[in-house]
Amino acid sequence: MTVLWGSLESACVVAFGKLSGYEQTLDIRAVIITAHLNFQQRIDAIATLCEHLAPDYPTLSDYEVVIKQLKAAQKARNKFAHNPISVDESGQVGIAYATARGTLKLNMETIHLADIKEACSKIHKALCSLHSLITGHKVMPIWDRA
């Protein structure tokens, strides 16, 4: 999950640079500008650039779908990246998390390997979709490639 996430973060920097009009694949100006942006801010910048450019670049017309995938990938990754995972007395693996929006809610959820695979899948799909959006070359998830 960590490697996939790092790849997605890097792809967002490349996307920002290309949408900003920089010719190099990884222009140092895009790196400088995005270095201190969190992931949500990068998504917002990419979405705004796409919205602005879409009328002149029809290949960007599906950008909202890609933005939704990026947000879903972030949510899936954050669940595992920001919450403790433990094994209970019965051997079940669980993740604990709390919310405090108006009232405190403590939660413990049993997780399975399939849940982690699903989160990785969302990250990979978002990465493929972002690449396709920026390059105009359709990239399928690795499990769909023949």
C-alpha positions as CSV (number, residue, x, y, z in Angstrom):
1,M,0.0,0.0,0.0
2,T,2.8,2.4,0.8
3,V,4.6,1.9,-2.5
4,L,1.3,2.4,-4.4
5,W,0.5,5.5,-2.4
6,G,4.0,7.0,-3.1
7,S,3.4,6.3,-6.8
8,L,0.1,8.1,-6.7
9,E,1.5,11.1,-4.8
10,S,4.3,11.4,-7.5
11,A,1.7,11.0,-10.3
12,C,-0.2,13.9,-8.8
13,V,2.9,16.1,-8.9
14,V,3.4,15.1,-12.6
15,A,-0.3,15.8,-13.3
16,F,-0.1,19.2,-11.7
17,G,3.0,20.1,-13.7
18,K,1.5,18.9,-17.0
19,L,-1.8,20.7,-16.4
20,S,0.1,23.8,-15.4
21,G,1.7,23.8,-18.8
22,Y,5.2,22.7,-17.9
23,E,6.8,20.7,-20.7
24,Q,9.1,18.5,-18.7
25,T,7.5,15.3,-17.3
26,L,8.6,16.3,-13.8
27,D,9.3,20.0,-13.9
28,I,11.1,21.2,-10.8
29,R,8.7,24.1,-10.5
30,A,5.8,21.7,-10.1
31,V,7.8,19.9,-7.4
32,I,8.5,23.1,-5.6
33,I,4.9,24.3,-5.7
34,T,3.4,21.0,-4.6
35,A,6.1,20.1,-2.0
36,H,4.1,21.4,0.9
37,L,0.6,20.7,-0.3
38,N,-1.2,17.9,1.4
39,F,-2.9,15.3,-0.9
40,Q,-6.3,17.0,-0.6
41,Q,-4.8,20.3,-1.8
42,R,-3.2,18.5,-4.7
43,I,-6.5,16.9,-5.7
44,D,-8.2,20.3,-5.4
45,A,-5.5,22.0,-7.6
46,I,-5.7,19.2,-10.2
47,A,-9.5,19.4,-10.3
48,T,-9.5,23.2,-10.7
49,L,-6.9,23.1,-13.5
50,C,-9.0,20.4,-15.2
51,E,-12.2,22.4,-14.9
52,H,-10.4,25.4,-16.4
53,L,-8.8,23.5,-19.2
54,A,-11.5,21.0,-20.1
55,P,-13.3,23.3,-22.6
56,D,-10.2,23.4,-24.7
57,Y,-9.0,19.9,-24.1
58,P,-11.8,17.4,-24.5
59,T,-9.6,14.5,-23.2
60,L,-10.1,16.1,-19.7
61,S,-13.8,15.9,-19.9
62,D,-13.9,12.9,-17.5
63,Y,-11.8,14.6,-14.9
64,E,-14.6,14.5,-12.3
65,V,-14.6,10.7,-12.3
66,V,-10.8,10.6,-11.8
67,I,-11.1,13.1,-8.9
68,K,-13.7,10.9,-7.2
69,Q,-11.3,7.9,-7.6
70,L,-8.5,9.9,-6.1
71,K,-10.7,10.8,-3.1
72,A,-11.8,7.2,-2.7
73,A,-8.2,6.1,-2.8
74,Q,-7.2,8.7,-0.2
75,K,-10.1,7.6,2.1
76,A,-9.2,3.9,1.8
77,R,-5.5,4.5,2.4
78,N,-6.1,6.9,5.4
79,K,-8.2,4.2,7.1
80,F,-5.1,2.0,7.3
81,A,-2.4,4.6,7.5
82,H,-3.9,6.6,10.5
83,N,-5.5,4.0,12.7
84,P,-4.0,1.3,14.9
85,I,-4.4,-2.3,13.8
86,S,-4.4,-5.0,16.5
87,V,-5.3,-8.6,17.2
88,D,-7.9,-9.3,19.9
89,E,-8.1,-12.3,22.3
90,S,-9.9,-14.4,19.7
91,G,-7.3,-13.8,17.0
92,Q,-9.4,-11.4,15.0
93,V,-7.5,-8.6,13.4
94,G,-9.2,-5.2,13.9
95,I,-8.7,-1.5,13.3
96,A,-9.7,1.0,15.9
97,Y,-10.8,4.6,15.1
98,A,-12.6,7.5,16.7
99,T,-14.6,10.4,15.5
100,A,-15.4,13.5,17.5
101,R,-17.7,15.6,15.4
102,G,-20.2,16.8,17.9
103,T,-19.9,13.6,20.0
104,L,-17.2,11.1,20.6
105,K,-17.7,7.8,18.8
106,L,-15.2,5.0,19.4
107,N,-15.2,2.1,16.8
108,M,-13.5,-1.2,16.4
109,E,-13.9,-2.9,13.1
110,T,-12.7,-6.4,12.1
111,I,-10.6,-6.3,9.0
112,H,-9.4,-9.0,6.6
113,L,-6.7,-9.2,4.0
114,A,-9.3,-8.6,1.4
115,D,-10.0,-5.1,2.9
116,I,-6.3,-4.2,2.5
117,K,-6.3,-5.5,-1.0
118,E,-9.4,-3.5,-1.8
119,A,-7.7,-0.3,-0.5
120,C,-4.6,-1.1,-2.7
121,S,-6.9,-1.7,-5.6
122,K,-8.6,1.7,-5.2
123,I,-5.1,3.4,-5.1
124,H,-4.0,1.5,-8.2
125,K,-7.2,2.3,-10.2
126,A,-6.8,6.0,-9.3
127,L,-3.2,5.9,-10.4
128,C,-4.2,4.3,-13.8
129,S,-7.1,6.7,-14.3
130,L,-4.9,9.8,-13.5
131,H,-2.3,8.6,-15.9
132,S,-4.9,8.0,-18.6
133,L,-6.4,11.5,-18.0
134,I,-3.1,13.3,-18.3
135,T,-1.5,11.3,-21.2
136,G,-4.7,10.5,-23.1
137,H,-3.3,6.9,-23.2
138,K,-5.7,4.4,-21.6
139,V,-3.9,2.5,-18.8
140,M,-5.8,-0.5,-17.4
141,P,-5.3,-1.8,-13.9
142,I,-2.6,-4.5,-13.9
143,W,-5.1,-7.3,-13.3
144,D,-7.0,-6.3,-16.5
145,R,-3.9,-6.4,-18.7
146,A,-3.5,-9.4,-20.9
